[in-house]
Amino acid sequence: MARVVVDVMLKPEILDPQGQAVQRALPRLGFEGVSDVRQGKRFELEVEGPVDGDALARIHELAETFLANTVIEDFTVRVQDADGNERPVEAGTDAASEGAVA
Amino acid sequence: MARVVVDVMLKPEILDPQGQAVQRALPRLGFEGVSDVRQGKRFELEVEGPVDGDALARIHELAETFLANTVIEDFTVRVQDADGNERPVEAGTDAASEGAVA
């Protein structure tokens, strides 16, 4: 069982009122030095079987068709390792196969 | 300028109807092999200045008091490197200082 994370964020050119509200509130709350905040969604998928290139290709398709609205949102697929580090994987690249997790 | 990511997810013992709805829809849409889905929030903070132990401690405090409802939610602070890899950092540990990004 491996954990694959899909992050869905509004595209940079799309206004993000939620993130702006957070960013504007921070100085009032005593937190300086944060110049921008963007808020998005995070999906944690528990995947059965090996996370190989094929599985990642299916997850990319799933994210593109179902989790993200690609007109206004970008998504990133990341594989989480045992230490909690998350490495982005592109669809159909060698990186996907390099990152195979049993 | 460095990017710090705060992930906010419902605690494992809290029911996640959004994630369940996604998980149940997947087989209908032709995606098999995903045994669980959890949906949460992702905040991308653009931090001015160095992301050292002090900055990360402030971001932990910010996440705990403002971004997450720690009664029902867990949060993770991650530092994103130039390759897009995201490494979790604990508050007040050496990991935070090891991970200092200028």
Backbone of each chain as ProteinMPNN parsed JSONL, in Angstrom:
{"seq_chain_A": "MARVVVDVMLKPEILDPQGQAVQRALPRLGFEGVSDVRQGKRFELEVEGPVDGDALARIHELAETFLANTVIEDFTVRVQDADGNERPVEAGTDAASEGAVA", "coords_chain_A": {"N_chain_A": [[0.866, -1.197, 0.0], [0.642, 2.119, -0.916], [1.031, 5.637, -0.566], [-0.309, 8.117, -2.529], [-0.331, 11.465, -3.436], [-2.466, 13.987, -4.518], [-2.308, 17.241, -5.403], [-4.3, 20.03, -5.796], [-4.419, 23.12, -7.149], [-5.516, 26.505, -7.65], [-4.888, 28.005, -10.827], [-2.034, 30.177, -11.361], [-2.832, 32.614, -12.535], [-5.433, 32.913, -11.832], [-7.673, 34.483, -9.674], [-7.499, 34.16, -6.137], [-9.504, 34.241, -3.704], [-9.827, 33.102, -1.147], [-7.192, 32.46, -0.323], [-6.134, 35.043, -0.371], [-7.616, 36.249, 1.655], [-6.664, 34.909, 3.889], [-3.97, 35.712, 3.738], [-4.143, 38.47, 4.11], [-5.119, 38.557, 6.662], [-3.055, 37.693, 8.28], [-0.97, 39.637, 9.151], [-2.483, 41.183, 10.94], [-2.896, 39.321, 12.896], [-0.44, 39.057, 13.924], [1.545, 37.819, 12.446], [4.137, 38.378, 10.461], [5.813, 38.813, 7.27], [4.918, 37.01, 5.362], [4.368, 36.87, 2.071], [2.573, 36.0, 0.175], [-0.323, 33.953, -0.104], [-1.728, 30.956, -1.152], [-4.618, 29.004, -1.464], [-5.549, 25.62, -1.669], [-6.619, 22.307, -2.69], [-6.071, 19.083, -1.258], [-5.618, 15.761, -1.992], [-5.395, 12.62, -0.584], [-4.501, 9.552, -1.666], [-4.846, 6.134, -1.08], [-3.159, 3.665, -2.489], [-3.568, 0.485, -3.858], [-1.32, -2.205, -4.423], [1.644, -2.037, -6.574], [3.157, 1.182, -7.039], [3.733, 2.02, -9.884], [4.888, 3.142, -13.153], [2.609, 2.753, -14.692], [0.465, 2.744, -12.866], [0.756, 5.348, -11.928], [0.261, 6.773, -14.243], [-2.446, 6.24, -14.552], [-3.383, 7.526, -12.297], [-2.714, 10.145, -12.849], [-4.484, 10.555, -14.974], [-6.919, 10.248, -13.685], [-6.779, 12.402, -11.87], [-6.766, 14.509, -13.637], [-9.2, 14.282, -14.991], [-11.09, 14.228, -13.039], [-10.488, 15.095, -10.387], [-9.412, 17.636, -10.622], [-10.337, 20.784, -12.024], [-9.325, 21.53, -14.959], [-9.466, 23.818, -16.422], [-9.3, 26.006, -14.755], [-7.622, 25.15, -12.76], [-4.494, 23.808, -11.623], [-2.772, 20.69, -11.261], [-0.758, 18.529, -9.186], [0.89, 15.481, -8.984], [2.111, 13.568, -6.373], [4.393, 11.289, -4.878], [4.468, 9.774, -1.78], [7.062, 9.045, 0.46], [8.428, 6.764, 2.987], [9.382, 8.463, 4.95], [7.767, 10.597, 4.833], [8.406, 12.459, 2.979], [7.615, 14.151, -0.049], [7.575, 13.598, -3.418], [7.329, 15.072, -6.537], [5.801, 13.621, -9.441], [5.905, 13.348, -12.915], [3.58, 12.656, -15.53], [4.141, 9.834, -17.576], [6.931, 10.015, -17.712], [10.406, 9.12, -17.151], [10.852, 9.546, -14.539], [8.59, 8.686, -13.253], [8.765, 5.876, -13.378], [11.23, 5.461, -12.133], [10.469, 6.133, -9.6], [9.082, 3.97, -8.605], [7.235, 2.268, -6.212], [6.929, -0.399, -4.038]], "CA_chain_A": [[0.0, 0.0, 0.0], [1.442, 3.334, -0.993], [0.224, 6.858, -0.576], [-0.074, 9.076, -3.6], [-1.007, 12.714, -3.09], [-2.785, 14.882, -5.634], [-2.545, 18.621, -4.98], [-5.027, 20.804, -6.8], [-4.344, 24.552, -6.805], [-5.929, 27.419, -8.708], [-3.783, 28.475, -11.665], [-1.513, 31.441, -10.822], [-3.519, 33.798, -13.071], [-6.804, 32.946, -11.321], [-7.773, 35.108, -8.367], [-7.75, 33.208, -5.056], [-9.985, 35.076, -2.586], [-9.581, 32.425, 0.135], [-5.796, 32.674, 0.026], [-5.946, 36.47, -0.082], [-8.197, 36.539, 2.97], [-5.694, 34.41, 4.872], [-2.748, 36.518, 3.693], [-4.414, 39.785, 4.697], [-5.392, 38.423, 8.099], [-1.868, 37.306, 9.037], [-0.333, 40.73, 9.916], [-3.374, 41.529, 12.055], [-2.748, 38.287, 13.922], [0.917, 39.096, 14.436], [2.488, 37.048, 11.64], [4.652, 39.181, 9.357], [6.8, 38.158, 6.417], [4.334, 36.084, 4.384], [3.994, 37.809, 1.013], [1.445, 35.498, -0.606], [-0.905, 32.675, 0.329], [-2.695, 30.352, -2.068], [-5.265, 27.858, -0.82], [-6.032, 24.619, -2.611], [-7.101, 21.041, -2.152], [-5.108, 17.996, -1.208], [-6.25, 14.442, -1.945], [-4.479, 11.53, -0.264], [-5.031, 8.292, -2.196], [-4.152, 4.919, -0.682], [-3.167, 2.875, -3.716], [-3.246, -0.936, -3.699], [-0.368, -2.697, -5.416], [2.824, -1.192, -6.799], [2.964, 2.494, -7.661], [4.682, 2.065, -11.001], [4.528, 4.116, -14.173], [1.244, 2.508, -15.15], [-0.449, 3.229, -11.825], [0.843, 6.813, -11.882], [-0.417, 7.291, -15.425], [-3.882, 6.202, -14.269], [-3.699, 8.551, -11.296], [-2.709, 11.428, -13.576], [-5.733, 10.646, -15.752], [-7.958, 10.436, -12.67], [-6.684, 13.764, -11.345], [-7.076, 15.451, -14.706], [-10.597, 14.206, -15.416], [-12.07, 14.089, -11.968], [-10.165, 15.856, -9.174], [-9.109, 19.035, -10.934], [-10.956, 21.458, -13.164], [-8.075, 22.007, -15.561], [-9.642, 25.157, -16.998], [-8.859, 27.019, -13.786], [-6.773, 24.566, -11.719], [-3.354, 22.945, -11.917], [-2.608, 19.641, -10.252], [0.535, 17.871, -9.088], [0.837, 14.161, -8.358], [3.318, 13.334, -5.594], [4.472, 10.009, -4.181], [4.99, 9.985, -0.428], [7.898, 7.942, 0.924], [8.208, 6.377, 4.381], [9.733, 9.582, 5.831], [6.807, 11.681, 4.652], [8.81, 13.341, 1.884], [6.74, 14.007, -1.204], [8.321, 13.881, -4.633], [6.39, 15.161, -7.66], [6.061, 12.754, -10.595], [5.226, 13.743, -14.151], [3.008, 11.518, -16.26], [4.832, 9.324, -18.747], [8.364, 10.271, -17.752], [11.184, 8.116, -16.443], [10.723, 9.814, -13.103], [7.497, 7.871, -12.726], [9.224, 4.502, -13.17], [12.249, 5.532, -11.074], [9.841, 6.264, -8.3], [8.214, 2.824, -8.323], [7.189, 1.885, -4.804], [6.207, -1.686, -3.982]], "C_chain_A": [[0.894, 1.236, 0.0], [0.517, 4.534, -1.04], [0.658, 7.769, -1.711], [-0.927, 10.307, -3.297], [-1.262, 13.5, -4.373], [-3.102, 16.255, -5.045], [-3.229, 19.362, -6.108], [-5.045, 22.262, -6.348], [-4.91, 25.364, -7.965], [-4.704, 27.839, -9.517], [-3.322, 29.851, -11.165], [-2.282, 32.672, -11.312], [-4.961, 33.909, -12.587], [-6.78, 33.523, -9.903], [-8.144, 34.08, -7.312], [-8.208, 33.983, -3.809], [-9.754, 34.429, -1.22], [-8.155, 32.674, 0.604], [-5.525, 34.131, 0.388], [-6.48, 36.84, 1.292], [-7.244, 36.087, 4.073], [-4.496, 35.342, 4.924], [-2.967, 37.882, 4.355], [-4.644, 39.71, 6.201], [-4.111, 38.235, 8.91], [-1.213, 38.469, 9.79], [-1.176, 41.165, 11.115], [-3.195, 40.564, 13.221], [-1.319, 38.182, 14.422], [1.927, 38.284, 13.642], [2.903, 37.884, 10.436], [5.511, 38.298, 8.45], [6.243, 37.093, 5.494], [3.745, 36.939, 3.265], [2.824, 37.309, 0.177], [0.976, 34.179, -0.014], [-1.851, 32.213, -0.768], [-3.304, 29.164, -1.34], [-5.779, 26.905, -1.886], [-6.472, 23.363, -1.899], [-6.004, 19.996, -2.208], [-5.897, 16.701, -1.097], [-5.173, 13.414, -1.624], [-5.123, 10.226, -0.709], [-4.185, 7.132, -1.667], [-4.275, 3.949, -1.844], [-2.748, 1.44, -3.404], [-2.247, -1.329, -4.785], [0.757, -1.709, -5.634], [2.458, 0.126, -7.461], [4.025, 2.631, -8.753], [4.194, 3.091, -12.024], [3.084, 3.998, -14.615], [0.234, 3.056, -14.148], [-0.434, 4.761, -11.788], [0.169, 7.448, -13.095], [-1.922, 7.307, -15.192], [-4.261, 7.293, -13.275], [-3.656, 9.942, -11.929], [-4.017, 11.624, -14.335], [-6.901, 10.953, -14.825], [-7.964, 11.886, -12.176], [-7.153, 14.762, -12.393], [-8.567, 15.473, -15.019], [-11.568, 14.437, -14.271], [-11.754, 14.97, -10.763], [-9.935, 17.335, -9.455], [-9.987, 19.522, -12.077], [-9.816, 22.162, -13.891], [-8.244, 23.326, -16.32], [-9.076, 26.211, -16.04], [-7.864, 26.473, -12.759], [-5.61, 23.773, -12.319], [-3.308, 21.844, -10.872], [-1.209, 19.065, -10.314], [0.307, 16.52, -8.424], [2.164, 13.946, -7.65], [3.246, 11.963, -4.957], [5.115, 10.271, -2.826], [5.843, 8.784, -0.02], [7.7, 7.735, 2.425], [8.509, 7.518, 5.353], [8.752, 10.748, 5.7], [7.238, 12.69, 3.593], [7.911, 13.086, 0.681], [7.449, 14.508, -2.44], [7.327, 13.966, -5.796], [6.775, 14.199, -8.772], [5.244, 13.263, -11.77], [4.654, 12.488, -14.793], [3.926, 11.134, -17.401], [6.294, 9.682, -18.846], [9.083, 9.141, -17.038], [11.058, 8.294, -14.947], [9.65, 8.932, -12.485], [7.98, 6.448, -12.455], [10.327, 4.443, -12.114], [11.613, 5.467, -9.694], [8.958, 5.094, -7.925], [8.345, 2.409, -6.86], [6.377, 0.608, -4.72], [5.053, -1.601, -2.984]], "O_chain_A": [[1.794, 1.365, 0.83], [-0.624, 4.451, -1.493], [1.827, 8.137, -1.834], [-2.101, 10.192, -2.946], [-0.369, 13.652, -5.206], [-4.055, 16.405, -4.28], [-2.775, 19.32, -7.251], [-5.609, 22.597, -5.307], [-4.8, 24.962, -9.124], [-3.616, 28.009, -8.967], [-4.119, 30.607, -10.609], [-2.377, 33.666, -10.592], [-5.642, 34.888, -12.892], [-5.985, 33.114, -9.057], [-8.998, 33.225, -7.547], [-7.388, 34.336, -2.96], [-9.511, 35.132, -0.239], [-7.919, 33.044, 1.754], [-4.784, 34.422, 1.327], [-5.88, 37.641, 2.008], [-7.044, 36.79, 5.063], [-4.047, 35.725, 6.004], [-2.097, 38.386, 5.066], [-4.396, 40.673, 6.926], [-4.072, 38.575, 10.093], [-0.918, 38.315, 10.976], [-0.638, 41.476, 12.178], [-3.326, 40.944, 14.384], [-1.009, 37.323, 15.247], [3.049, 38.075, 14.103], [2.122, 38.077, 9.504], [5.884, 37.184, 8.818], [7.01, 36.34, 4.894], [2.755, 37.643, 3.466], [2.146, 38.108, -0.468], [1.769, 33.394, 0.507], [-2.676, 32.986, -1.256], [-2.596, 28.405, -0.677], [-6.37, 27.327, -2.88], [-6.671, 23.345, -0.684], [-5.134, 20.019, -3.079], [-6.744, 16.557, -0.216], [-4.155, 13.342, -2.312], [-6.169, 9.837, -0.19], [-2.96, 7.142, -1.79], [-5.367, 3.468, -2.148], [-1.718, 1.203, -2.774], [-2.318, -0.849, -5.916], [0.827, -0.674, -4.971], [1.579, 0.19, -8.32], [5.062, 3.267, -8.568], [3.222, 3.81, -11.792], [2.415, 4.997, -14.881], [-0.723, 3.736, -14.518], [-1.479, 5.394, -11.636], [-0.422, 8.524, -12.994], [-2.604, 8.256, -15.579], [-5.321, 7.909, -13.389], [-4.459, 10.811, -11.59], [-4.586, 12.715, -14.341], [-7.753, 11.791, -15.123], [-9.018, 12.514, -12.077], [-7.846, 15.732, -12.082], [-9.139, 16.532, -15.28], [-12.725, 14.797, -14.49], [-12.67, 15.541, -10.171], [-10.232, 18.186, -8.616], [-10.331, 18.761, -12.982], [-9.391, 23.248, -13.497], [-7.263, 23.887, -16.809], [-8.453, 27.183, -16.468], [-7.316, 27.24, -11.969], [-5.734, 23.157, -13.377], [-3.748, 22.033, -9.738], [-0.552, 19.104, -11.354], [-0.392, 16.431, -7.414], [3.225, 14.118, -8.249], [2.175, 11.517, -4.544], [6.167, 10.904, -2.733], [5.404, 7.64, -0.138], [6.909, 8.435, 3.059], [7.963, 7.55, 6.456], [8.895, 11.765, 6.379], [6.529, 13.662, 3.334], [7.5, 11.954, 0.425], [7.868, 15.662, -2.52], [6.562, 13.027, -6.018], [7.962, 13.985, -9.019], [4.058, 13.568, -11.642], [5.186, 11.392, -14.618], [4.434, 11.999, -18.114], [6.861, 9.661, -19.939], [8.452, 8.302, -16.395], [11.143, 7.334, -14.181], [9.776, 8.486, -11.345], [7.647, 5.87, -11.421], [10.376, 3.516, -11.304], [12.132, 4.848, -8.766], [8.152, 5.214, -7.002], [9.451, 2.226, -6.351], [5.272, 0.529, -5.259], [4.328, -2.578, -2.794]]}, "seq_chain_B": "MARVVVDVMLKPEILDPQGQAVQRALPRLGFEGVSDVRQGKRFELEVEGPVDGDALARIHELAETFLANTVIEDFTVRVQDADGNERPVEAGTDAASEGAVA", "coords_chain_B": {"N_chain_B": [[13.112, 34.269, -1.28], [10.985, 31.759, -0.227], [9.083, 28.776, -0.512], [6.696, 27.59, 1.662], [4.705, 24.944, 2.685], [1.581, 24.257, 4.074], [-0.202, 21.555, 5.049], [-3.455, 20.596, 5.741], [-5.307, 18.189, 7.208], [-8.201, 16.187, 7.932], [-8.307, 14.51, 11.084], [-7.378, 11.022, 11.404], [-9.383, 9.56, 12.733], [-11.656, 10.967, 12.313], [-14.608, 11.192, 10.457], [-14.643, 11.451, 6.908], [-16.51, 12.695, 4.709], [-16.311, 13.911, 2.16], [-13.958, 12.824, 1.04], [-14.731, 10.14, 1.065], [-16.835, 10.169, -0.745], [-15.475, 10.718, -3.122], [-13.86, 8.425, -3.218], [-15.742, 6.363, -3.482], [-16.818, 6.985, -5.913], [-14.844, 6.45, -7.757], [-14.492, 3.649, -8.775], [-16.821, 3.445, -10.336], [-16.179, 5.242, -12.31], [-14.225, 3.953, -13.596], [-11.765, 3.663, -12.371], [-9.873, 1.557, -10.636], [-8.505, 0.066, -7.614], [-7.896, 1.946, -5.688], [-7.915, 2.298, -2.372], [-8.579, 4.019, -0.331], [-9.523, 7.412, 0.168], [-8.672, 10.606, 1.24], [-9.681, 13.908, 1.788], [-8.299, 17.115, 1.967], [-6.968, 20.338, 2.966], [-4.698, 22.591, 1.381], [-2.215, 24.893, 1.931], [-0.245, 27.281, 0.416], [2.461, 29.096, 1.287], [4.235, 32.015, 0.625], [7.234, 32.847, 1.757], [9.014, 35.545, 3.072], [12.475, 36.247, 3.297], [14.918, 34.18, 5.122], [14.149, 30.713, 5.54], [14.384, 29.594, 8.332], [14.91, 27.867, 11.495], [13.556, 29.539, 13.272], [11.687, 30.93, 11.662], [10.203, 28.749, 10.797], [9.167, 27.858, 13.195], [7.429, 29.93, 13.768], [5.67, 29.603, 11.656], [4.62, 27.115, 12.24], [3.218, 27.813, 14.551], [1.379, 29.61, 13.506], [-0.029, 27.898, 11.758], [-1.15, 26.172, 13.589], [-2.749, 27.809, 15.178], [-4.396, 29.099, 13.424], [-4.739, 28.138, 10.758], [-5.458, 25.451, 10.984], [-7.994, 23.508, 12.581], [-7.354, 22.201, 15.411], [-8.734, 20.442, 16.974], [-10.126, 18.669, 15.367], [-8.492, 18.372, 13.2], [-5.33, 17.528, 11.686], [-2.092, 18.939, 11.049], [0.586, 19.451, 8.696], [3.752, 20.822, 8.218], [5.602, 21.674, 5.438], [8.642, 22.102, 3.639], [9.323, 23.363, 0.478], [11.556, 22.401, -2.032], [13.787, 23.432, -4.756], [13.283, 21.576, -6.749], [10.703, 20.902, -6.399], [10.244, 18.97, -4.557], [8.89, 18.036, -1.404], [9.531, 18.362, 1.94], [8.74, 17.255, 5.107], [8.748, 19.232, 8.103], [9.36, 19.261, 11.536], [8.264, 21.15, 14.355], [10.668, 22.933, 16.212], [12.713, 21.023, 16.072], [15.9, 19.556, 15.1], [15.674, 19.041, 12.473], [14.349, 21.179, 11.418], [16.255, 23.24, 11.409], [18.271, 22.075, 9.89], [16.993, 22.162, 7.499], [17.154, 24.745, 6.601], [16.53, 27.321, 4.353], [17.742, 29.662, 2.148]], "CA_chain_B": [[11.706, 33.863, -1.156], [10.861, 30.306, -0.201], [7.709, 28.323, -0.382], [6.392, 26.65, 2.735], [3.378, 24.397, 2.461], [0.899, 23.702, 5.246], [-1.288, 20.637, 4.706], [-4.398, 20.404, 6.844], [-6.17, 17.032, 6.915], [-8.985, 15.69, 9.061], [-7.653, 13.425, 11.813], [-7.815, 9.727, 10.854], [-10.596, 9.046, 13.375], [-12.803, 11.805, 11.936], [-15.218, 10.796, 9.186], [-14.357, 12.396, 5.832], [-17.509, 12.403, 3.667], [-15.835, 14.337, 0.838], [-13.036, 11.797, 0.558], [-15.487, 8.909, 0.803], [-17.601, 10.343, -1.984], [-14.52, 10.548, -4.22], [-13.417, 7.026, -3.273], [-16.83, 5.518, -3.988], [-17.091, 7.304, -7.318], [-13.746, 6.043, -8.652], [-14.751, 2.432, -9.565], [-17.84, 3.763, -11.346], [-15.541, 5.995, -13.384], [-13.238, 3.1, -14.24], [-10.471, 3.659, -11.683], [-9.854, 0.557, -9.571], [-7.242, -0.061, -6.893], [-7.688, 3.003, -4.694], [-8.682, 1.762, -1.251], [-9.06, 5.078, 0.545], [-9.239, 8.783, -0.254], [-8.966, 11.645, 2.228], [-9.544, 15.224, 1.174], [-7.959, 18.162, 2.919], [-6.623, 21.654, 2.436], [-3.277, 22.864, 1.172], [-1.9, 26.32, 1.9], [1.111, 27.582, -0.048], [2.882, 30.391, 1.817], [5.495, 32.551, 0.109], [7.838, 33.432, 2.948], [10.127, 36.458, 2.829], [13.624, 35.998, 4.165], [15.344, 32.785, 5.249], [13.248, 29.785, 6.219], [15.2, 28.924, 9.351], [14.133, 27.288, 12.593], [12.688, 30.556, 13.853], [10.565, 31.155, 10.741], [9.357, 27.554, 10.792], [8.437, 27.829, 14.459], [6.312, 30.867, 13.63], [4.685, 29.03, 10.728], [3.912, 26.079, 13.007], [2.267, 28.468, 15.447], [0.351, 30.144, 12.612], [-0.855, 26.786, 11.281], [-1.862, 25.577, 14.718], [-3.757, 28.703, 15.738], [-5.188, 29.844, 12.46], [-5.086, 27.382, 9.547], [-6.056, 24.153, 11.317], [-8.772, 23.323, 13.798], [-6.62, 21.021, 15.9], [-9.641, 19.474, 17.609], [-10.504, 17.636, 14.395], [-7.576, 18.339, 12.06], [-3.876, 17.491, 11.832], [-1.425, 19.694, 9.99], [1.994, 19.17, 8.436], [4.457, 21.917, 7.552], [6.61, 21.137, 4.517], [9.425, 23.086, 2.888], [9.465, 22.926, -0.905], [12.849, 22.771, -2.618], [13.711, 23.922, -6.133], [12.771, 20.512, -7.615], [9.305, 20.633, -6.083], [10.13, 17.996, -3.47], [8.405, 18.651, -0.168], [10.058, 17.642, 3.073], [8.077, 17.726, 6.321], [9.61, 19.711, 9.19], [8.72, 19.33, 12.854], [8.606, 22.366, 15.095], [11.641, 22.852, 17.285], [13.668, 19.927, 15.958], [17.047, 19.877, 14.267], [15.253, 18.968, 11.068], [13.972, 22.516, 10.982], [17.444, 24.031, 11.1], [18.898, 21.43, 8.732], [16.268, 22.506, 6.283], [17.163, 26.191, 6.374], [16.601, 27.694, 2.95], [17.991, 31.116, 2.121]], "C_chain_B": [[11.627, 32.335, -1.207], [9.403, 29.931, -0.023], [7.589, 27.288, 0.731], [4.94, 26.235, 2.558], [2.817, 23.899, 3.783], [-0.255, 22.848, 4.74], [-2.158, 20.444, 5.921], [-5.348, 19.279, 6.443], [-6.992, 16.705, 8.151], [-8.209, 14.583, 9.761], [-8.195, 12.085, 11.319], [-9.126, 9.226, 11.465], [-11.835, 9.869, 13.046], [-13.297, 11.394, 10.556], [-14.978, 11.879, 8.127], [-15.317, 12.128, 4.665], [-17.068, 12.816, 2.264], [-14.927, 13.28, 0.224], [-13.757, 10.516, 0.218], [-16.267, 8.999, -0.492], [-16.686, 10.151, -3.196], [-14.163, 9.07, -4.364], [-14.49, 6.122, -3.864], [-17.11, 5.774, -5.459], [-16.055, 6.693, -8.26], [-14.041, 4.761, -9.431], [-15.8, 2.659, -10.657], [-17.229, 4.45, -12.55], [-14.401, 5.215, -14.028], [-11.87, 3.097, -13.58], [-10.533, 2.697, -10.505], [-8.554, 0.686, -8.785], [-6.931, 1.083, -5.956], [-8.558, 2.659, -3.493], [-9.18, 2.845, -0.307], [-8.677, 6.43, -0.046], [-9.577, 9.693, 0.923], [-8.768, 12.982, 1.529], [-9.235, 16.256, 2.245], [-7.585, 19.447, 2.208], [-5.109, 21.797, 2.335], [-3.103, 24.376, 1.1], [-0.459, 26.474, 1.44], [1.463, 28.987, 0.424], [4.199, 30.797, 1.17], [6.124, 33.347, 1.248], [9.012, 34.308, 2.548], [11.257, 36.118, 3.783], [13.906, 34.512, 4.307], [14.31, 31.951, 6.003], [14.096, 28.975, 7.196], [14.291, 28.382, 10.456], [13.14, 28.273, 13.187], [11.464, 30.791, 12.978], [9.623, 29.953, 10.766], [8.568, 27.432, 12.084], [7.237, 28.762, 14.387], [5.236, 30.298, 12.709], [3.922, 27.886, 11.403], [2.847, 26.711, 13.9], [1.07, 28.994, 14.649], [-0.603, 29.027, 12.169], [-1.731, 26.259, 12.408], [-2.995, 26.481, 15.188], [-4.762, 29.173, 14.704], [-5.623, 28.998, 11.265], [-5.794, 26.074, 9.852], [-6.931, 24.277, 12.553], [-8.246, 22.046, 14.438], [-7.48, 20.08, 16.732], [-9.937, 18.328, 16.636], [-9.496, 17.494, 13.259], [-6.117, 18.229, 12.51], [-3.274, 18.381, 10.759], [0.027, 19.265, 9.88], [2.579, 20.386, 7.747], [5.559, 21.295, 6.702], [7.344, 22.292, 3.849], [9.629, 22.531, 1.489], [10.822, 23.345, -1.44], [12.667, 23.108, -4.097], [13.149, 22.878, -7.092], [11.301, 20.204, -7.352], [9.121, 19.546, -5.043], [9.705, 18.719, -2.201], [8.755, 17.765, 1.017], [9.356, 18.152, 4.33], [9.092, 18.194, 7.355], [8.786, 19.786, 10.465], [9.128, 20.637, 13.512], [9.677, 22.047, 16.125], [12.574, 21.657, 17.237], [14.844, 20.381, 15.116], [16.68, 19.875, 12.796], [14.92, 20.359, 10.536], [15.204, 23.329, 10.606], [18.224, 23.424, 9.94], [18.296, 21.942, 7.437], [16.288, 23.981, 5.96], [17.376, 26.491, 4.894], [16.766, 29.209, 2.898], [16.948, 31.836, 1.27]], "O_chain_B": [[12.147, 31.708, -2.13], [8.608, 30.681, 0.544], [8.276, 26.266, 0.742], [4.064, 27.065, 2.315], [3.502, 23.199, 4.528], [-1.171, 23.347, 4.086], [-1.661, 20.161, 7.011], [-6.095, 19.395, 5.471], [-6.545, 16.916, 9.279], [-7.525, 13.799, 9.104], [-9.337, 12.008, 10.865], [-9.898, 8.542, 10.793], [-12.942, 9.514, 13.451], [-12.517, 11.262, 9.612], [-15.093, 13.071, 8.412], [-14.965, 11.405, 3.733], [-17.41, 12.151, 1.286], [-15.087, 12.889, -0.932], [-13.453, 9.869, -0.784], [-16.354, 8.03, -1.246], [-17.066, 9.505, -4.173], [-14.16, 8.525, -5.467], [-14.191, 5.225, -4.651], [-17.584, 4.888, -6.17], [-16.351, 6.445, -9.429], [-13.864, 4.755, -10.649], [-15.682, 2.131, -11.763], [-17.691, 4.273, -13.677], [-13.695, 5.733, -14.893], [-10.909, 2.586, -14.156], [-11.171, 2.988, -9.493], [-7.612, 1.339, -9.235], [-5.805, 1.186, -5.47], [-9.786, 2.718, -3.571], [-10.121, 2.607, 0.45], [-7.632, 6.567, -0.682], [-10.64, 9.566, 1.53], [-7.812, 13.168, 0.776], [-9.852, 16.258, 3.31], [-7.846, 19.624, 1.018], [-4.353, 21.201, 3.103], [-3.76, 25.051, 0.308], [0.447, 25.866, 2.011], [0.833, 29.959, 0.008], [5.161, 30.028, 1.163], [5.608, 34.39, 1.65], [9.89, 33.89, 1.793], [11.025, 35.748, 4.934], [13.231, 33.682, 3.7], [13.688, 32.411, 6.961], [14.472, 27.835, 6.926], [13.065, 28.438, 10.356], [12.026, 27.902, 13.559], [10.339, 30.848, 13.476], [8.402, 30.11, 10.759], [7.431, 26.96, 12.078], [6.158, 28.434, 14.881], [4.042, 30.484, 12.945], [2.726, 27.708, 11.169], [1.724, 26.215, 13.996], [-0.084, 28.846, 15.053], [-1.823, 29.19, 12.201], [-2.903, 25.94, 12.205], [-4.068, 26.002, 15.554], [-5.861, 29.601, 15.057], [-6.757, 29.124, 10.804], [-6.637, 25.628, 9.074], [-6.638, 25.058, 13.459], [-8.64, 20.943, 14.058], [-7.006, 19.025, 17.153], [-9.992, 17.165, 17.033], [-9.625, 16.589, 12.435], [-5.723, 18.754, 13.551], [-3.859, 18.563, 9.691], [0.622, 18.78, 10.842], [1.989, 20.924, 6.81], [6.351, 20.489, 7.19], [6.751, 23.324, 3.533], [10.049, 21.387, 1.317], [11.205, 24.509, -1.321], [11.555, 23.078, -4.625], [12.597, 23.232, -8.133], [10.719, 19.341, -8.01], [7.993, 19.221, -4.674], [10.101, 19.857, -1.953], [8.351, 16.606, 1.102], [9.371, 19.353, 4.596], [10.174, 17.619, 7.471], [7.669, 20.302, 10.475], [10.211, 21.162, 13.254], [9.612, 21.032, 16.82], [13.171, 21.304, 18.254], [14.807, 21.444, 14.497], [17.269, 20.587, 11.983], [15.17, 20.677, 9.373], [15.199, 24.031, 9.595], [18.772, 24.146, 9.107], [18.981, 22.128, 6.431], [15.509, 24.434, 5.121], [18.299, 25.967, 4.27], [16.013, 29.945, 3.535], [16.999, 33.058, 1.133]]}, "name": "protein", "num_of_chains": 2, "seq": "MARVVVDVMLKPEILDPQGQAVQRALPRLGFEGVSDVRQGKRFELEVEGPVDGDALARIHELAETFLANTVIEDFTVRVQDADGNERPVEAGTDAASEGAVAMARVVVDVMLKPEILDPQGQAVQRALPRLGFEGVSDVRQGKRFELEVEGPVDGDALARIHELAETFLANTVIEDFTVRVQDADGNERPVEAGTDAASEGAVA"}
